[in-house]
Amino acid sequence: MERVKKKMLGSPAMVLLFLGFAVLLMVPEVSAKRWLVGDGKFWNPNVNYTVWARDKHFYIDDWLFFVYDRNQMNVLEVNKTNYENCIAEHPIHNWTTGAGRDVVPLNVTRHYYFISGNGFCYGGMKLAVRVEKLPPPPKAAPEKAGAPSLSSRGAILLMPVVLAIGAAWDAFIYSR
């Protein structure tokens, strides 16, 4: 009798587990990206960050991750004029935390301008990025009329139902 109770108690857990997986299948993919500024060269002088950013697309909710020598450099967000002239006074935002590993959220579609003060901007430590909205996903190719497809919307909605029926069947079998 105790063995049957354990199986019965395990069955609702299985049902919840299957339903949880079914919900996860229906959740859209999150596409935010964390960019390591300068890749392996990090945030250092004598690196051309214009070249680094040239072929990259920065989207809303991406992050810039600056890694640098915390005793010498910093990360300052400035306006375009101060970026072009390496003026560090009165930044829009000082992202420096003191750890030498600073993360900047890109949460607005606009141009962002970053420099390092203490004269390092003149050594190339400046970065400009344009943040844009994520492009819409590509449209699916049209399906042939009458041809069944696993990628059809009905199959996606059918999968959680099949999992739920399987979990219910499992609960029914083990409850005996």
C-alpha positions as CSV (number, residue, x, y, z in Angstrom):
1,M,0.0,0.0,0.0
2,E,2.8,2.4,0.9
3,R,4.4,1.7,-2.5
4,V,1.2,2.6,-4.3
5,K,1.0,5.9,-2.3
6,K,4.6,6.8,-3.3
7,K,3.8,6.2,-7.0
8,M,0.6,8.3,-6.7
9,L,2.6,11.1,-5.1
10,G,5.2,10.9,-7.8
11,S,2.6,11.1,-10.6
12,P,1.4,14.7,-10.0
13,A,5.1,15.7,-9.9
14,M,5.6,14.1,-13.3
15,V,2.5,15.8,-14.6
16,L,3.8,19.2,-13.4
17,L,7.2,18.4,-14.9
18,F,5.8,17.6,-18.3
19,L,3.6,20.7,-18.2
20,G,6.6,22.8,-17.3
21,F,8.5,21.5,-20.3
22,A,5.5,22.1,-22.5
23,V,5.4,25.8,-21.4
24,L,9.1,26.1,-22.0
25,L,8.5,24.9,-25.6
26,M,6.1,27.8,-26.2
27,V,8.3,30.6,-24.7
28,P,10.0,32.7,-27.4
29,E,13.8,32.8,-27.6
30,V,15.6,35.7,-25.9
31,S,18.3,37.1,-28.0
32,A,20.2,39.7,-25.9
33,K,24.0,39.4,-26.3
34,R,26.9,40.4,-24.0
35,W,29.7,41.9,-26.1
36,L,33.2,41.8,-24.7
37,V,34.6,45.1,-25.8
38,G,37.8,44.6,-27.8
39,D,37.3,40.8,-27.6
40,G,40.7,39.4,-26.4
41,K,42.3,42.8,-26.4
42,F,39.8,44.2,-23.9
43,W,39.5,47.9,-23.1
44,N,43.1,49.1,-23.6
45,P,45.0,51.8,-25.5
46,N,46.2,51.3,-29.0
47,V,43.2,49.2,-30.0
48,N,41.0,50.5,-32.8
49,Y,37.5,50.1,-31.4
50,T,36.0,51.6,-34.6
51,V,37.3,48.6,-36.5
52,W,36.2,46.3,-33.6
53,A,32.6,47.6,-33.8
54,R,32.4,48.0,-37.6
55,D,30.7,44.7,-38.5
56,K,28.7,44.2,-35.4
57,H,25.0,44.9,-34.9
58,F,24.0,46.1,-31.4
59,Y,20.4,45.6,-30.5
60,I,18.2,46.7,-27.6
61,D,18.9,44.8,-24.4
62,D,22.4,43.8,-25.4
63,W,25.3,44.5,-23.0
64,L,28.7,45.9,-23.4
65,F,31.3,44.3,-21.1
66,F,34.4,46.4,-20.5
67,V,37.5,44.7,-19.0
68,Y,40.5,47.0,-18.1
69,D,43.1,47.9,-15.6
70,R,41.0,49.5,-12.8
71,N,43.9,51.5,-11.4
72,Q,44.4,53.5,-14.6
73,M,41.4,53.5,-16.9
74,N,37.7,54.1,-16.7
75,V,34.5,53.9,-18.8
76,L,32.7,57.2,-19.4
77,E,29.6,57.7,-21.6
78,V,29.8,61.1,-23.3
79,N,28.0,63.0,-26.1
80,K,29.2,63.0,-29.7
81,T,31.2,66.2,-29.4
82,N,33.1,65.1,-26.3
83,Y,33.7,61.7,-28.0
84,E,35.2,63.3,-31.1
85,N,37.4,65.7,-29.0
86,C,38.2,63.2,-26.1
87,I,36.7,65.5,-23.5
88,A,36.1,63.5,-20.2
89,E,34.7,66.3,-18.1
90,H,31.0,66.1,-17.3
91,P,30.2,62.7,-18.8
92,I,26.6,61.6,-19.3
93,H,27.4,58.6,-17.2
94,N,30.4,57.2,-15.4
95,W,30.1,53.4,-15.7
96,T,33.3,52.8,-13.8
97,T,32.6,50.6,-10.7
98,G,36.2,50.3,-9.5
99,A,36.5,46.6,-10.3
100,G,37.8,47.0,-13.9
101,R,34.9,44.9,-15.2
102,D,32.0,47.1,-16.1
103,V,28.7,46.2,-17.8
104,V,26.7,48.8,-19.7
105,P,23.1,47.9,-20.7
106,L,22.1,49.0,-24.2
107,N,18.4,49.6,-23.5
108,V,17.5,52.5,-25.7
109,T,17.8,52.7,-29.5
110,R,20.3,55.5,-30.1
111,H,24.0,56.2,-30.5
112,Y,26.2,55.5,-27.5
113,Y,29.7,57.1,-27.1
114,F,32.3,55.9,-24.7
115,I,35.8,57.1,-23.8
116,S,38.4,56.5,-21.2
117,G,39.7,59.6,-19.4
118,N,43.1,60.3,-18.1
119,G,44.4,60.9,-21.7
120,F,43.7,57.3,-22.8
121,C,41.1,58.4,-25.2
122,Y,43.9,59.9,-27.3
123,G,45.5,56.4,-27.4
124,G,42.3,55.1,-29.1
125,M,40.2,54.2,-26.1
126,K,36.9,55.4,-27.5
127,L,34.0,53.5,-28.8
128,A,30.8,54.5,-30.7
129,V,27.9,52.1,-31.2
130,R,24.5,52.5,-32.7
131,V,21.8,50.4,-31.0
132,E,18.8,49.4,-33.0
133,K,15.7,47.4,-32.6
134,L,15.9,43.7,-33.2
135,P,14.8,42.8,-36.7
136,P,11.7,40.8,-37.1
137,P,12.3,37.0,-37.5
138,P,12.4,35.8,-41.1
139,K,9.1,34.7,-42.5
140,A,8.6,31.0,-43.0
141,A,8.5,29.6,-46.5
142,P,5.0,29.0,-47.8
143,E,3.8,25.5,-47.2
144,K,2.5,23.3,-50.0
145,A,-1.3,23.0,-49.9
146,G,-2.4,19.7,-48.3
147,A,1.2,18.6,-47.3
148,P,1.5,17.9,-43.6
149,S,4.4,19.6,-41.8
150,L,5.9,19.2,-38.4
151,S,6.8,22.9,-38.4
152,S,3.2,24.0,-38.7
153,R,1.5,25.9,-35.9
154,G,-0.8,23.0,-35.2
155,A,2.1,20.7,-34.5
156,I,3.6,23.2,-32.1
157,L,0.4,23.5,-30.1
158,L,-0.2,19.7,-30.3
159,M,3.1,18.8,-28.6
160,P,2.1,20.1,-25.1
161,V,-1.2,18.3,-25.4
162,V,0.5,15.0,-26.3
163,L,2.9,15.5,-23.3
164,A,0.0,16.2,-21.0
165,I,-1.9,13.1,-22.2
166,G,1.2,11.0,-21.7
167,A,1.6,12.4,-18.1
168,A,-2.1,11.7,-17.3
169,W,-1.8,8.2,-18.7
170,D,1.3,7.6,-16.6
171,A,-0.6,8.9,-13.5
172,F,-3.5,6.6,-14.3
173,I,-1.3,3.5,-14.8
174,Y,0.7,4.0,-11.6
175,S,-2.3,4.9,-9.5
176,R,-3.6,1.3,-9.7
